Amino acid sequence: MAAAYVEDILLVDRCLTGEPAATRELFRRHRGRVHASLYRVLGGNRDMDDLLQDAFLQVFQSLRGWRAEASLATWIDRVAVRVAYRYLSQRGRRVVTDPLADDDAVAADDSAHTAAGGARRQLARDGVRRLYDVLDELGAASRLAFTLHEIDGRPLAEVAELVGSSVTATKLRVWRARKRVETAAAADPVLREFLTEGAP
Amino acid sequence: MKLNKRIQVEPLDEERLTNIERRLVVAVSTARPEAPSRRPLAFVTAMLAAAVVALVAWTLHRPAATPTVAVDQPSPQHVAVTTEAEHSTLALDDTTIVSDPATKFDVTRGPGRVVIEIAHGRLDLAVQHRTGRVLVIHAGDTEIEDVGTHFSVAYDGTTVDVRVTEGEVRVTRDHHETRVAAGSAWTTTRGLVALADLEPPPPMPTPVAVVTPPPAPPVTHPAPVHVAIAPHPVESPSPHVATAPVDPFVELRTAIRTQPIAFDPKIDGKADAAAEIARLKLLAYSPTTVGDEASAALYRIAVLLHRPLGQDAAALNTLELYRRRFTSGKERVAAMWLRVRVACTHSINEDCRSAAYSYQREVPTGDAADVAIRITNAQ
């Protein structure tokens, strides 16, 4: 842990001197986690490349401000969450999903599998799509809190730190969002089945 | 509701990631544009005019055997220097080039790029690495690019000799790239070798001729201007000879140096300092070292890098590291002053002023604070 901390400090130090290899190294170390978090918060969408780039651009622009008080990963996640928040606010909540990631890929994928397995995967994809349709109706703060906690699996305290709120406010947002999803699931059998099913 | 990790993330393909990475590297490298010069253009123009007048006067009354430094300047972005019997110093914004006698070289300054072409002779360069600015030296078919550094390049028309004393340079020849780090050298005939394995270069005495070209202008092709700046002859000064510009910050720099360095390990030998740094690094970066001990070690590393090793860029990096790691370390104020001292060693520039400003805000009174205030207000 301490070794990773020192390694982060030295890497940031190299980045601050403008060393391109350090820029690449920092991006490669953290891109997977940041992309996964953005994906879980926003769902698959056409702007993902730009969002990932924007997040890291802001990371590099603010790197001098990282005071090594939090871990570098947490600090980068905080920057990524801000990028996601701004995106959600500017988009008026609704995220443009990427059709290629859904229908076309499903059709190609299903032909190679059994009918039962294909149907199950299709159900899962439909469920995911409907879940994000419901999430589109939530405010940016509620959506962030819900997705980071329920989908990305982060503890409430960490989510609160990432979104810059108290734990109580975060817990309330997650609870409200969950109620909203459950209400939608009550009227939507596909979403209900997806939410009650085990992992696909 | 069990959603944890159930949303399968579709990975971005390698090509898209590579594109993002490439764009980031470009954006980061161009993110810090060169700080605009604080010197008014009128002042520079006046200095240039004075230099031309001095040149004319000096040319008319030149003694036969006076050593010369000729600066042929077809445009303000291009400077050609020929030193006949003198060492000379060419001071660019963040680069100091000291040339041997009988050295001929051209400097072309473009946006974000400085190219030096050596025809023959030897140059000693102190380059402050800056993101977004590339400094490249061409010696015959060999290209040398600085990566932040102090190094020399000699070229006799056939053989190139690159010696790095601080930082690192990249040497490219026949599409083959070699990175030459501090303590190493590269020659056309021997390739990469340890600096200690080469004969020491001839000593480079304090130059008497100082050439200061104008800053790179926004216009691309202004009318050619020919300027020659003469050195002041040491042996036989003449009232008609132009003198080298006097450093207006000499007194300020002296005031900076007279402030003591707190917690100074007081090691003067370079080998001893390097050994001490190696020992201190184990303390500073060891996960078992407690805070005070680690902060003291890191601060002392910065001191030793600055003096006696003279590796100021590394010293500044270490101080930046100290600032981030030990926000309430007991050497914090001392580290802030050391940053002023190191940043202002070579010139009173923006980095120097910024360090001084930070210091005076933190420590508003005292001798050092007075010096910091003078630096902040220096024009």
Boltz contact constraints between the chains, C-beta under 6 A:
constraints:
  - contact:
      token1: [A, 2]
      token2: [B, 287]
      max_distance: 6.0
  - contact:
      token1: [A, 6]
      token2: [B, 285]
      max_distance: 6.0
  - contact:
      token1: [A, 13]
      token2: [B, 317]
      max_distance: 6.0
  - contact:
      token1: [A, 13]
      token2: [B, 321]
      max_distance: 6.0
  - contact:
      token1: [A, 18]
      token2: [B, 131]
      max_distance: 6.0
  - contact:
      token1: [A, 20]
      token2: [B, 25]
      max_distance: 6.0
  - contact:
      token1: [A, 23]
      token2: [B, 25]
      max_distance: 6.0
  - contact:
      token1: [A, 23]
      token2: [B, 28]
      max_distance: 6.0
  - contact:
      token1: [A, 24]
      token2: [B, 21]
      max_distance: 6.0
  - contact:
      token1: [A, 27]
      token2: [B, 21]
      max_distance: 6.0
  - contact:
      token1: [A, 27]
      token2: [B, 24]
      max_distance: 6.0
  - contact:
      token1: [A, 36]
      token2: [B, 9]
      max_distance: 6.0
  - contact:
      token1: [A, 39]
      token2: [B, 9]
      max_distance: 6.0
  - contact:
      token1: [A, 40]
      token2: [B, 7]
      max_distance: 6.0
  - contact:
      token1: [A, 44]
      token2: [B, 10]
      max_distance: 6.0
  - contact:
      token1: [A, 49]
      token2: [B, 16]
      max_distance: 6.0
  - contact:
      token1: [A, 52]
      token2: [B, 20]
      max_distance: 6.0
  - contact:
      token1: [A, 53]
      token2: [B, 20]
      max_distance: 6.0
  - contact:
      token1: [A, 56]
      token2: [B, 24]
      max_distance: 6.0
  - contact:
      token1: [A, 57]
      token2: [B, 27]
      max_distance: 6.0
  - contact:
      token1: [A, 60]
      token2: [B, 28]
      max_distance: 6.0
  - contact:
      token1: [A, 67]
      token2: [B, 324]
      max_distance: 6.0
  - contact:
      token1: [A, 68]
      token2: [B, 324]
      max_distance: 6.0
  - contact:
      token1: [A, 68]
      token2: [B, 325]
      max_distance: 6.0
  - contact:
      token1: [A, 101]
      token2: [B, 10]
      max_distance: 6.0
  - contact:
      token1: [A, 128]
      token2: [B, 7]
      max_distance: 6.0
  - contact:
      token1: [A, 150]
      token2: [B, 3]
      max_distance: 6.0
  - contact:
      token1: [A, 151]
      token2: [B, 3]
      max_distance: 6.0
  - contact:
      token1: [A, 151]
      token2: [B, 7]
      max_distance: 6.0
  - contact:
      token1: [A, 153]
      token2: [B, 4]
      max_distance: 6.0
  - contact:
      token1: [A, 153]
      token2: [B, 5]
      max_distance: 6.0
  - contact:
      token1: [A, 195]
      token2: [B, 1]
      max_distance: 6.0
  - contact:
      token1: [A, 199]
      token2: [B, 6]
      max_distance: 6.0
